[in-house]
Amino acid sequence: MNDNIENNGIPDAFRSKVEKNHRQKAAKAGTESDDKPKPASAGDLIQLAHSGCDIRRRDDGRAYAVAKGLGVFLDSDTFRGFLSNLARRCGFAPAHKSTMEDAILCLQDDAKDTEPIPVHLRVARTETGVWIDNIGQDGRLVHIANGRWSLVDRGADAGAPVFERPDEMRPLPVPSEDHGDRLDAFWEVINCAERDRGLLAGWMVYVLTHESNPFPLLLLDAEQGSGKSSSMNAILELVDPSGIEAGKLQKDERDTAIVCEHLWCLRYDNISSMDTNKQDMFCRISTGGGYATRSLYRNRDLATFRFMRPVVMNSISLPALRPDLAQRTVRLELPRIPAENRQTDAAFKARKEQLKPMLFGCLLSLCAKVEQMLETEPNLANPPRMADYAATLHAIDQITGWNSLDSYRAQQRQLSDESISEEPIALALEKIAEQFRLPWEGTSKELLEKFPETLGYDLPTWKSMPQSAGDVTRSLKRCAQSMRAKGWTIDRRTGTGPTSGTAIWHIKAPAEL
């Protein structure tokens, strides 16, 4: 943002005022007058802000200061520091804290009178193509359009979107054009089973070219000694490097929503369990969600957070996911690294740094080819869940000759089977499947009454059967899609006649069960 300030760091609008201050100081030299600089007033700070940047608002009302394609949230320490530094360059003493807050409140009001603009984080998808932010130490952009990619200096293209760069964001490597489409080089620094490589390449392409489409959660599943943490870090360094290290899950949705404001890809290391609330939260992050809470130091104002983010995590023994999250997950099973192939951490990092420019260039070229193919073949026949990601896999298969979409469909079926094995109601229905060979109709209460009291003893002791009609409804809705994939007919409709207005289940077991 400071790049937008001219005349040795002093905005044009303040040039004459600063020169007048210097003349007054020179005239007072040698006298007993106090020639110390005075603190900037709120009016000075407001004028400085408007001179050094554009004050705008996002469509959700959040106010930003924008300069040379970068947006900074007004109510942030980053903007306060920028404004304080600007005032110092103009000959002012540091402003009082209350003066700074008054100025920011006025600037936020100014922003309300402007037309809203989109402010993007790391990736932007516009009418002119795909844009990826913060490349190299000079913070350039990558522009993907017409089947190719190019580097663009920040502020050089008037059609480039506005990006936000949190302090934790780190630059992506400068891509090499001399990469030779060497997709095989990725597996030198990323341990991935050969059958899953297309799934990973597709995920990386997808998160670099999509901004507001549902994102599949990437799960690296491996035993000890498989390099899962180093592989995950290598993946992230090619799509969203950050100063925030992968760690444990946040304690609640509020903390996760705040992290979403600072990261394009959420990252978690060595996750061994995930309760129901966490799984529901990741479903919302995958397909888009929001969170509202009371504004700090305000009784009646709301602070709102909206998020849709890619998520990557690794685990050794994560239990089966619930059906709704399993259908949003891409799982990579990492093979164990043989002892003869292990290397020191220093040697691995040195090789990774050597390869990163070539790998990123190769990845961008694949992104450009996929984008061009999707323009001519945007629709996929009979897509699975996460259809946009599946379309990306289909395009990659056309380019590389892989079978990643078939692998994804097979994995979805496997994850679906695993997920309903954790659902008591699915296990119960399978045990009494003979009663559903012919189509059955009834309410959730009637279905609950079909389960014998002793049925729970036939299930693993850690399972809990539904205790009410409401439990049956919620459980069956959660696993219905996965059970349909196994051949069950499960539909819920509104009854007619004597049952008018009542929700009626229509259930039929598969013939081969």
Secondary structure, DSSP 8 states (H G I E B T S, - for coil): -GGG--TTT--HHHHHHHHHHHHHHHHHTTSSS-----B--HHHHHHHHHHHSEEEE-TTS-EEEEETTEEEESSSHHHHHHHHHHHHHTT-B---HHHHHHHHHHHHHHHHTS-B--EESSEEEETTEEEEEEETTTTEEEEEETTEEEEE-TTT-TT--EEE--TTB--B----S--TT-GGGGGGTS---GGGHHHHHHHHHHHHH-SSS---EEEEE--TTS-HHHHHHHHHTTT--BSS--BS--SSHHHHHHHHTT-SSEEE-S-----HHHHHHHHHHHH-EEEEEE-TT-SS-EEEEEE---EEEEESS-----HHHHTTEEEEE-----GGG---HHHHHHHHHHHHHHHHHHHHHHHHHHHHHHHH----SS--SSHHHHHHHHHHHHHH---HHHHHHHHHHHHHHHHHTT-HHHHHHHHTGGGGSS-EEE-HHHHHHHS-TTHHHHS-TT-----SHHHHHHHHHHHHHHHHHTT-EEEEEE--GGGTTSEEEEEE--TT-
